[in-house]
Amino acid sequence: MSDNDRKYFGTDGVRAVAGEFPLTAAWVMNLGAAAGEVLTRRSQTGKVSVVIGKDTRQSGDMLEAALAAGLTARGVNVIHVGVLPTPGVSYLVRQLGADAGVVISASHNPYEDNGIKFFGSDGQKLSDATEHEIEAAIDEVDGLPPVTGVDLGGVTNSTEAERVYIQYLVSHAPDLSGLKIALDCANGAAYRVAPKVFQAAGADVFAVYTTPDGRNINRSCGSTHMDHLQAIVRNGDYDLGVAFDGDADRALFVDSRGNVVHGDHMLLLNARARPAAAVVATIMTNMALEVKLEEAGISLERTAVGDRYVHERLHSKGLHLGGEQSGHVLFLDVSPTGDGVLTALLTLASMKQMDTTLDVLFDELTMYPQTLVNVRVADKKAIARDVTVQLAVSKAEAQLAGRGRVNLRPSGTENLIRVMVEGQDAAEIHEIARVLAAVVEERGLSGVVAGQ
């Protein structure tokens, strides 16, 4: 089933403005009931239990209560773990032996948005087939026979969830004694967890954006707004900084000079320290990483943009390390899902193992210039098959002769073709991108049929 076949679920669960359809209390209660019904049908062990966690958004309480009402109405026991990073819920599902987990979060989006994401008993995102079954069951909820008496589900609040998750993270932490580290917790799900973990590992920690009020999550802070953390590190004599996003499934670093150290840097360092035959990244990963990995005898496999596709490739190839520039890095030999705090800890462990610093890493991996041009077309699917466009791409690749790369991809939401050219010479790639964009525009706006 493709994403286009989904009625409510996207690639990362259900996401919308909280309070608007589908994220109304009534609809989310029906979603909970549908999920409870499907999980109960599939259960081989009798009574089903579901772990629910959330980030710090104001709407989280409403959605949490509605979801729990729907689940318990179908006989499912609910375990509330409160505000916790998304990967913390994934971990606790496995630790508690629950049948599923749910995270109420919209990640790096503004506070008005929210989302609902399901995990299976293995801590991985719920399968497409199960999500499709839940979608179908939503429309059948009103016709289900009532659950009453002792068959109704109950609710418990876990008072140990945060402590257990922190203990797990600390078990993977290197000795950070002597390091002065600034943390940007995005007023999000990691606002308590991250400082406690880094302090327990021995670091001298200065944490900012740790006072969530329900409306300030991701507001000019976190991994999508690095300016303040860069200034703190640069002006405060820190060894490094770490920024998380709202649900803390990703992390970005700042070196001691204030430079942003992103996912490509992290993949290079961890690939060297944690031996891998291949690393999986996306088509947007800079070619400089590919060259450096090849020098180390490590191949790079590229996927479409999205951590979902990185995870699928890693799993299918039996690999363990992959990720995106956004700082969503996967260590499948340690965790089945991306975990920002864990990513930071494992990367710092690799840094210590390799006896290097983030400053050295940043200087070593000099990014190739990259140009991205969006071209509006009449039929984005036809452009990919158009012979004239294919010939133009081949000519561009021949001109670059291994010193760069070309990628044309359709937008997922608009009639646009994204023309990306990357290479060692900025002037050259800008000119190549201009020429390719002109060809795409001429062929795209004419409405040609591929091959004509």
N, C-alpha and C positions, 0 to 999 in steps of 0.2 A: 504494500500500500504506500503510495507516495504522499508527501505532505499536502498536495492539492486535494487528496481524497479525505482529509481529516475535516471534521465539522467544527471541532473546538480545539483540539490539541495541535500545537505547532511542534517545531523541532525541540522545544524546551518547555513542554507543558502548555497550560492555558495561561495567557497573559493579556491583560487589558487594563483600562482605567477602573480602579476599584469603585464599586457602586453603580457602574454602568454594565449593561449586559455584555458578556455573560457573568461578570464578577459581581453579581448581586447576591444578597444573603439567601434569597429563595432558590436561585439557580445553583449556588454552591452547596446548599443543603441537598438538593437533588443529585448533584455530582457525588457527594459523600454517600448517599444511599445507593446510587448506581455502582460506585466502586465497592461498597460493602457487599452488595449482592454478588458481583462478579468474583471478588476475592473469596467469598464464602463458597460459591459453587466450585471454585478451583482448589479449595483447601483440602488437603488429605489428612489434616490433624484435628479437625473439629473447630473449636472456637478460634476466630481470627483476631489478631491484634495488629494495630497500625500505630506507628510513631508519627507524631506531628510536631514539627518545629517551624520557626518563622524568623524573619529579620525584624527590624525595628520600625517598620512603617505603621502609621496610625491605623490603617485599615486591616492590619494583621489580626487584631483581636476579633473583629467582626467575622472575617473569613474563617478564622480558626474555630470559632463557636459554631458557625453554620456547618462547616465540614464535619465537625465532631457530632453534631446533632444528626446529620444524615447517616454517618457511619454507625452510631450506636442504635439508631432506629432499625437498622438491618442486622443487629446482633453482634456488631464488631466492638471489641474493646479498644479504647483509645488511650495512648500514653502520650501526655503532653511533656515536651522537653523544653519548652519556652524558646527564648531567643538563642539561636545557635547557628553557626555557619552551615550552609547546605551540606558540605561533606561530613559535618558532625552528625547529621541525621542519617546519612548513608552508613556511617560507622556504627551508630547505635542500633540501627535495624539489625545489623549482623550480630552485635554484642548481645542484644536482648532476645534474639531469636524470633523477632516479629515477622509477620507475613508481608509487610510493606511499610513504606515510609512516605510522608508527604512533607514538602517544604513550601511554605507560603512566602514567596519572595519574587521580586522582579529584578533581581541582580543589580546591574549598574543603572537601571532606569530611574527617573525621578520618582519622588515619594507618592505622587498621585496614582502611579501604576502599581499593580501587584500581579502576582502569578501563583499558580499551583502546579507543582511538579511532583510526580510520583516516582518512588524507587521500589524495586522488587526486593525480595528477601535476601538477595545476594548483594544488595547495596548499589546495584546498577540501575540506570533508568529503566522504567517499566517497558516491556517489549511493545512494539507497534501493534501486535495482535491483541494484547491485553487492553491497551488504550482504545483500540477500535471497538472492542467488546464493551468497554465502559461507556463510550460515546453512544452506542446503540441502546444500552440499558437506561440511559438518562430519560429517554422518551417513554420508557415502560414503567418508571418508578410508581406512578399513581395507580397502576393496575396490579401491583404486587400484593400478595397477602400480607396482613399485618404481622409484625413480630411483637409479642407481648410477654409480660411476666419475667420469669428468670431467663428467658431467651434474649432479652434486650441486652445491649452492650453497656459497659460501664466506662468511666473515665478516671484515670489516675494521673497525678502530676509527679514526674520524676524529679526528685531533689538532688540526685547524684549525677544527672546527665552531663552537666558541664564539667564536673570534676573528673569523670571517667574519660571524657573526650580529651581534656587537657593532659591527663596522665598518658594517654595514647600518643599524643603529639610530642610530649617531652621525651618519651621513649625513643623517638627518632631524631632528637635534637643533638647536635654536636655541642661540645663545650664552648660556649660563647664568652667565657670570662675574658675581660680585658677589652671587649668590643663595646663601643658607644654607639647605640643604634636608635634612630628615630623611627617611629611607627605612625602611619596614617591609617586609622581604622575606619574611616569613611562614615562615622556615626552609624555604622551598620552592625551586622551580625557578629563581627569579631571584636567588638569594642571592649569586651571583658576578657575574652579568651586569649587574644594575641599578646597583650602586655603580660599576662600571667605566664604564658608559655616562654616568652623570651627572657623574662626575669628568672624563671626557674632554671633556664639553661645557662644562667650566669651573666647575661648581658646587662650593661648599664642602659636602661630604657627610658626614652622620653616619648610618650605617646600623645598624639593629638587627635582631634575629632573622635572623642570617646564620650560625648554627652548627647546621645540621641534624644530627640523630643517627638519623634514620630513623623516629623516633616523635614528634617535636615539631612536625611540619609543621602549620600552622594552629592550633596549640594556644594559645589566648588571644592570638593575634596575626593579622596580615594584615588584609585588607579586610573580613572579617566580625567583627573584634574591634578596633575603632578606639581604644579608651580610652587605651591606653598611648601611641600615637603622638600623640593629641590633647594629652596631658599633656606629652610631650617638647617639642612645638612651642610650646605655651602658656608653658611655664616656661623654655625654652631660647633665647629670642630668635631663633627661626627664621623665615624668610620664608614657608615652607610645608612641608608634609609630603606624602609619597606612600606609599600602602599597596597591596601586591599580594596576590593570592590564591595558593594553593599551586602552580598551574601557570602563573601570571602571564599569563593572557589577559584580565585585567581590572585596573583601577586606580581608587582613590578618593583624593581630595585632602583635606588639612586646611589651612585658611587660617591666617594668622599668629596668630589669636586662639583657634585650636583648634576651629573649626567644621568639620564634615564637608561637603565640597563633592562632591556625588555626580553621577551620570550626567546628570540633568536640567540641572544647572548647566553641565556640560561640553558638552552638546548646544547650549545657547543660545550659549555663547561661540564654539564652532567653527562654528555655522551663520552667525554674523555675519562671522567672519573668513574662512571658506572658503565663498563664496557658493553657496547651494543653494536651488532652487525649493521643495523640500519636505524635511522631516526625518521619519524613521520611528522611532516609539517604540512602547511597548506600552500596553495599557489601564490599566496601573498608573502610567503617567507622570503627574505632577501637572499639573492644569489651568493652573497659573501659567505653566508653560513654553509651553503652547499660546497663551495670551494674549500673552506677550512675543514669540513668533515671529510672530504675526499682526500685531503692531505694526511688525515689521520687514519685513512683506510675505512671510513664509515660512509655508507651510502645514505642519500636522502630520498625519501619517497614523499611525493606531494599528493594532497587530496583537495577536494573543494573546500571553500571557506566554511569553518564551523567545527567546534570541538567534537561534535557528534561523528563527523566523518573521519576525524583523526582517530577517535576511539575505535570505530569500525575497522579501519585499516590495521591498527595495532593488534586488535583481537584476531583478525583473520590471518595475519602473518606471524602470530606468536611473538610479537615485539613488545617492548615495555616502555619505551620513551618517545614521547611526541608532544606537540603542542602548537600554540599560536603566539604571535608577537604580543598579543594582549596580556600575556602572562598566565593564560590557562594552559598549564603544563600537566601532562599525565605521566605518572609513574605506576604503571599497571602491576609491577612486581611488588608494590607496596600498598596501593589503594585502587579500587575499581573506578574512582571518580576523581575529577580535579579538586584539589584542596589547596587554597592559597597559603595557609600557614604551613602546611606540610611541604609545599613547594619551596617556600622560603627556607625552611630548615634543611631540607635535603640539598638545596643549592649551596647553602653556607657550609654544609658538611663537605660537599665536593670542593668548594673553595679552599677549605682547610686541608683536605686530602691532597690537593694539587699544589699546596703551598703558594697560593697566588692571592690576588685581591681583585675586587670588582673594577678598580681603576685599570689594572693591567688587561683584564678581559675586554673592557670597553675599547681600549686603544688598539687591541689586537684585531678585533672584528670591526673593521671599517666598512660601513654599509655602502653598497653600490647605489648611485643615484637612481631614482625611480620616478617615472612619469606616468600619471594615470589621467586619461581623457575619457569623458563620458560622451557618447554620440547617440543622439536620438534617431531611431529608425522606425520603419513601418512594420517590419516583421523580424524580430530579433532571432527567431529560430532559423529563418531562411539565411540570415547572414552567415551563420556558422557553416552552412553547406555551400555558400557561394564560391564559385571557382575563382573569380577575380580577387576576392578577398583572400582566399587561400594562397593564391600566387603572390599577393603582396606580403603576406606573412612569411612565406618561404623566402622571398627576396630579402626581407628585413633580417631574418635569422641568418641567412648566408652572409649578409653584411657584418653582423655582429661576430660571426665566426667563433663562437664559444666564449666571447667576451661579455655576453649578456644574454637576455632572453626576452621573448615576446609572449604575452598572454592576452587573448580576447575572450571575454566571457559575458554572457547576457545578465542583465540585472534580474534579480528574483522578483521584483515588484513593478518595474516599469519597462517600457519599450526602449531600453537603452542597451548599448554595447559598451562595455568597459574595456578600453584599450590601454593595456599596461605594458610599458617597455622599461627594462632595467639593464644597466650596463656600467662599465667602468668610466666611460666618457659622458659627462652630463650633456654637453652640446650635441653629441651624436645621438643620444637616446631621445632628446627633445625633438630633434629633426625627424627621426624615424617615427616617433609617436604622431607628429603632425601629419606626415605623409600617410600613415596607416589610417588615422582618423578621417582624413579627407576621402580615402578610398571607401571606407565603411559608410561615411555620410552619403557619398554619391550613389553607392549601390543600395544602401538602406532606404533612402528617401524615395528612390525611384520605384520601390516596390517590386524589384526584380525577383524572378524565380531562380533558385540556385541552378547553375549550369548554363544559364542563357548568356 
